Amino acid sequence: MAAKKKAAKKKTIRRTTLRSSKGTKLYAVRAADGTFKDIQTYKRAHSADIRKSSKAEATKKAAKKKAPARKKAAAKKK
């Protein structure tokens, strides 16, 4: 029997915002069973998100590179 493989959909990771005992903001990612899978500081996780670019941004940037550069006409002196 040939087993069919289902295409795995990539789920967006939902993060819960928490506060530590010191008052710093935290992001907590939970596993399927509800336990904490990963805990990061908000500052570190947010800066990593900012550094990443989405697929839409990446294709837009690539298209911009391929487009021919426009040259401005030099102003004529009289």
Secondary structure, DSSP 4 states (H G I P E B T S, - for coil): -PPPPPPPP-PPPPEEEEE-TT--EEEEEE-TTSSEEEEEEHHHHHHHHHHS--HHHHHHHHHHHHSPPP-PPPPPP-
